[in-house]
Amino acid sequence: MRRPTSADPDRAGSAGGHPCSIAAYPDGPYLVRGEFELLDEDGHSMGLRRQTIALCRCGRTRRAPFCDGTHKIGSFTTSPSTGSPDDA
């Protein structure tokens, strides 16, 4: 039996479900919203019950993979996208 994921079309739009979205917060974390399952390095569910989480992008967090706000005290910045990687 396969495991449903947030990208699984059978799960999207399920009763009471909200599709997963991931947005890059300017100079900050990735915000993951909706229904999703976060897996550890061994493929086991981390058992989160939240509908929104922030994932670190700066690499300085002490709560990996989650953002702890460390990017605010460092020099982490993001630059505007100049195109997709496929354009290279």
Secondary structure, 3 states (H helix, E strand, C coil): CCCCCCCCCCCCCCCCCCCCEEEECCCCCEEEECCCCCECCCCCECCCCCCEEEECCCCCCCCCCECCCHHHCCCCCCCCCCCCHHHC
